[in-house]
Amino acid sequence: MSGPGAPPVGAAVCVADNLPRVRVRDTKDHSKGELTAAPTAWAAFTAFARACAV
């Protein structure tokens, strides 16, 4: 992905999906907090991202 709003090269997130809630955070900068989602919502988001080639 490139262009305005694209993540910097080497950007990555850590996803913990083995908990009651899916937790996502920046791999390198933990001070940015984390995103949490219900497993069903996370599954819908990732399916959408795959379908749209995001």
N, C-alpha and C positions, 0 to 999 in steps of 0.2 A: 504494500500500500504506500502511496506517495501523495504529496500535495498538502495543501493546508489542512491542518487538523490531524495529519498522520502522526502516529507515534514515532519517536526517534528511533534510529537504527539501533538494534540491540535491546529495545524495550521488551520487557517480559513481565508476566504476572504469575503469581502462585495461586493455584486453585486447590482448595481442600473440599472434596466432595464426598468424604466418608463420614460426615457428621450430620446431625439432624438438619442443619442449615448449610448451604454451600457458602464458603467464605473465599473471597478473591481479594488479593492485595498486590501492590507493586513489589516485585522481587527485591529491588535494591533500596527503595526508600519507604521504609515501614511507617514513617511519620505521616504519610498521606492517608492513613486510615485504611479501612477495608469496606468492601461491599458484601452484603449478605443477601441470600435469596433462598426461597423454598426450592427444594430439588425439582419440583415440577416446573417452576418458573425458569430455573436455570436450564433445564432440558429444552424448554420452548425457545429460550433465547439462543442457545447454541444451534438448535435446528434451523432457526431463522438465519443466523449468521452463516451457516454452511450453505443454505439454499440461495442466499444473496451474495455469496462469495465475499463476505465482509472480511 
